[in-house]
Amino acid sequence: MTIPKIQSYPMPHISTKNEKITWEAAPTRSVLLIHDMQNYFLNYYDQKQAPIPELITNIQRIKKLAAELNIPVVYTAQPGNQLPKDRALLTDFWGDGLREDDEITAITDALAPTQRDTVMTKWRYSAFKKSNLEELMKDVWNRDQLIICGIYAHIGCLLTAADAFMNDIQPFYVTDAVADFSEEDHRMAIRYAREKCAATLQTEALVEQLEAYVVAK
C-alpha cells in the first residue's frame, strides 16, 4: 500500500478551544515544527487547490513570525532509499517510501529551510522517535512548547503532538496549518488533539498569542 491520491477539500475553520486548559504560546518557550513538508508528500495533492495554498500561506506566516521572535524552527524530512531495517513496519503499511531523488525528498521551495533552521531525519510517525528533538528542546534551547504544522494531520502531526504531551511538552496544534488525506481525517485529528493532548488553535489565534506576549513584556 502507498499513500492514496488526495482529493481537494476545504481547509476546516472550526472553533477548537479546549476549556480544560489555559495554555498560551510564548516565544521564549516555543519551538516551531514544520512537519514533513516534502515534495513527495505534497505531490499527492493538486497543489493549486484547497487546502494546500492556505496551508503553505499559514506556515509561511508562522515561520516569518518565528524568525522575528527568535523561536527555533525544526523541520522533519524522511530520507530516500530507506534500508528495510530502518523502515521496518512502515513498509507493511506504506510500501518502500521515498526514492533517493532531491526533487522528491526536498522540502517544498515555498518553505525552504534557512541556515539557522534545524532539519531532522524523520524515521517514524512521531518526530521525537529516533531523534534528538526532546534533548534539543529541554537541554539546549530550554523550551517546553511545540508549535506543530505540516502534513499529515492525523498521522505524524497528531502522533508528534501526543508524544510531546507525554514528554511534558505543551503541544500547540495549528488546525489550519496542517493538511490531511481528507476533510474527515483532518477534523478527526483536530478533535483528538483538542480532547486528549494539545492546545488546538488557528493561525490567527497563534499569531495573536505570540505577539501579545511580546507586547506584554
C-alpha positions as CSV (number, residue, x, y, z in Angstrom):
1,M,0.0,0.0,0.0
2,T,1.1,3.6,-0.7
3,I,-0.4,7.0,0.1
4,P,-3.6,7.5,-1.9
5,K,-4.2,10.3,-4.3
6,I,-5.7,13.0,-2.2
7,Q,-8.8,14.9,-3.3
8,S,-9.1,18.6,-2.7
9,Y,-11.2,19.7,0.3
10,P,-11.8,23.0,2.1
11,M,-9.5,23.8,5.0
12,P,-11.6,23.4,8.2
13,H,-12.3,26.6,10.1
14,I,-13.9,25.5,13.3
15,S,-13.9,26.6,17.0
16,T,-11.3,24.4,18.6
17,K,-10.7,25.9,22.1
18,N,-10.4,23.3,24.9
19,E,-11.8,24.9,28.1
20,K,-9.8,22.4,30.3
21,I,-6.5,24.1,29.6
22,T,-5.3,27.7,29.7
23,W,-2.0,27.3,27.7
24,E,-0.8,30.2,25.7
25,A,2.1,30.1,23.3
26,A,5.1,32.2,24.3
27,P,8.1,33.0,22.1
28,T,10.5,32.3,24.9
29,R,9.1,28.8,25.5
30,S,8.3,27.7,21.9
31,V,9.8,25.7,19.1
32,L,8.2,25.6,15.7
33,L,8.0,22.2,14.0
34,I,7.3,22.2,10.2
35,H,6.5,18.5,9.7
36,D,7.2,16.6,6.5
37,M,6.6,19.3,4.0
38,Q,8.5,17.4,1.3
39,N,7.6,17.4,-2.3
40,Y,7.0,13.6,-2.1
41,F,4.0,14.1,0.2
42,L,2.7,17.3,-1.3
43,N,2.7,15.6,-4.8
44,Y,-0.3,13.5,-3.7
45,Y,-2.4,16.7,-3.8
46,D,-3.4,19.1,-6.5
47,Q,-1.2,21.8,-5.0
48,K,-3.3,24.6,-6.7
49,Q,-6.4,23.5,-4.9
50,A,-7.5,23.6,-1.3
51,P,-6.2,23.0,1.3
52,I,-2.6,23.4,0.0
53,P,-2.4,27.1,-0.9
54,E,-3.8,28.1,2.5
55,L,-1.6,25.5,4.3
56,I,1.5,27.0,2.8
57,T,0.5,30.6,3.3
58,N,-0.2,29.9,7.0
59,I,3.0,28.1,7.6
60,Q,4.9,30.9,5.9
61,R,3.3,33.4,8.2
62,I,4.1,31.4,11.3
63,K,7.7,30.8,10.2
64,K,8.2,34.5,9.5
65,L,7.0,35.4,12.9
66,A,9.1,32.7,14.5
67,A,12.2,34.2,12.8
68,E,11.3,37.7,14.1
69,L,10.8,36.3,17.7
70,N,13.9,34.1,17.8
71,I,11.8,30.9,18.0
72,P,13.8,27.9,16.9
73,V,12.5,26.2,13.7
74,V,12.7,22.5,13.2
75,Y,11.9,20.6,10.0
76,T,11.4,16.9,9.7
77,A,12.1,15.1,6.4
78,Q,12.1,11.4,5.6
79,P,15.2,10.1,3.7
80,G,15.1,8.4,0.4
81,N,16.0,4.7,-0.2
82,Q,15.5,3.7,3.4
83,L,17.0,0.4,4.4
84,P,14.5,-2.3,5.3
85,K,15.8,-2.5,8.9
86,D,15.3,1.3,9.2
87,R,11.9,1.4,7.6
88,A,10.8,-1.8,9.4
89,L,7.0,-1.9,10.0
90,L,6.3,1.2,7.9
91,T,6.8,-0.9,4.8
92,D,3.9,-3.1,5.7
93,F,1.5,-0.1,5.8
94,W,3.0,2.3,3.3
95,G,5.4,0.4,1.0
96,D,9.1,1.3,0.4
97,G,8.8,5.0,0.9
98,L,10.7,7.8,-0.8
99,R,13.2,7.3,-3.7
100,E,16.5,9.0,-3.3
101,D,15.9,12.0,-5.5
102,D,16.4,15.6,-4.5
103,E,13.3,16.6,-6.4
104,I,11.3,14.2,-4.2
105,T,12.9,14.4,-0.8
106,A,13.4,18.1,-0.7
107,I,11.3,20.4,1.4
108,T,9.0,22.5,-0.9
109,D,10.7,25.6,-2.2
110,A,7.9,27.7,-0.6
111,L,9.1,26.7,2.8
112,A,12.8,26.0,2.2
113,P,14.8,25.8,5.4
114,T,17.4,28.5,6.1
115,Q,20.9,28.1,7.6
116,R,19.5,29.0,11.1
117,D,16.9,26.2,10.9
118,T,17.3,22.6,12.1
119,V,16.4,19.7,9.7
120,M,15.9,16.3,11.3
121,T,15.7,12.9,9.7
122,K,12.2,11.5,10.2
123,W,12.0,7.8,10.9
124,R,8.6,7.2,12.5
125,Y,5.2,8.9,12.8
126,S,6.4,10.9,15.8
127,A,9.1,13.5,15.3
128,F,10.5,12.5,18.7
129,K,11.2,8.9,17.8
130,K,14.8,8.1,17.0
131,S,15.7,11.9,17.0
132,N,17.2,14.3,19.5
133,L,14.2,16.7,19.4
134,E,13.4,16.3,23.1
135,E,17.1,16.8,24.0
136,L,17.3,20.0,21.9
137,M,14.2,21.4,23.4
138,K,14.9,20.7,27.0
139,D,18.6,20.7,27.3
140,V,19.8,23.1,24.6
141,W,17.0,25.6,23.9
142,N,15.2,25.3,27.3
143,R,11.8,25.2,25.6
144,D,8.7,23.4,26.7
145,Q,6.2,24.3,24.0
146,L,6.0,22.8,20.5
147,I,4.0,24.5,17.7
148,I,3.1,21.9,15.1
149,C,2.2,22.4,11.5
150,G,2.6,20.4,8.3
151,I,1.4,17.1,7.0
152,Y,-0.3,14.7,7.6
153,A,-2.7,15.9,10.3
154,H,-3.9,12.6,11.5
155,I,-0.6,10.7,11.3
156,G,2.8,12.4,12.0
157,C,1.4,15.7,13.2
158,L,-1.1,14.1,15.6
159,L,1.4,11.4,16.9
160,T,4.0,14.1,17.5
161,A,1.5,16.1,19.5
162,A,0.7,13.1,21.6
163,D,4.3,12.3,22.1
164,A,5.1,15.9,23.1
165,F,2.3,15.7,25.7
166,M,3.7,12.5,27.1
167,N,7.1,14.1,27.4
168,D,5.7,17.1,29.4
169,I,6.0,19.4,26.4
170,Q,2.9,21.5,25.6
171,P,1.8,20.9,22.0
172,F,0.1,23.7,20.0
173,Y,-1.6,22.1,17.1
174,V,-2.3,24.7,14.4
175,T,-5.5,23.5,12.8
176,D,-5.4,25.5,9.6
177,A,-1.6,24.9,9.1
178,V,-2.0,21.2,8.8
179,A,-3.5,19.1,5.9
180,D,-4.6,15.5,5.6
181,F,-6.0,12.7,3.4
182,S,-9.5,14.1,3.6
183,E,-11.6,16.7,5.5
184,E,-12.9,13.8,7.6
185,D,-9.4,12.8,8.7
186,H,-8.4,16.4,9.2
187,R,-11.4,17.1,11.5
188,M,-10.8,13.8,13.4
189,A,-7.2,14.8,14.1
190,I,-8.3,18.2,15.4
191,R,-10.9,16.6,17.6
192,Y,-8.5,14.0,19.1
193,A,-5.8,16.6,19.7
194,R,-8.2,19.0,21.3
195,E,-9.7,16.4,23.6
196,K,-6.7,14.4,24.5
197,C,-3.3,16.2,24.3
198,A,-3.0,19.6,22.7
199,A,-4.0,23.2,22.5
200,T,-5.7,23.5,19.2
201,L,-5.9,26.9,17.5
202,Q,-5.9,28.5,14.1
203,T,-3.0,30.5,12.7
204,E,-4.6,33.9,13.6
205,A,-5.0,33.0,17.2
206,L,-1.4,31.6,17.5
207,V,0.0,34.8,16.0
208,E,-2.1,36.9,18.4
209,Q,-0.8,34.9,21.4
210,L,2.8,35.3,20.4
211,E,2.6,38.9,19.6
212,A,0.6,39.7,22.7
213,Y,3.3,38.1,24.8
214,V,5.9,40.4,23.3
215,V,3.8,43.5,23.9
216,A,3.2,42.4,27.5
217,K,6.9,42.1,28.0
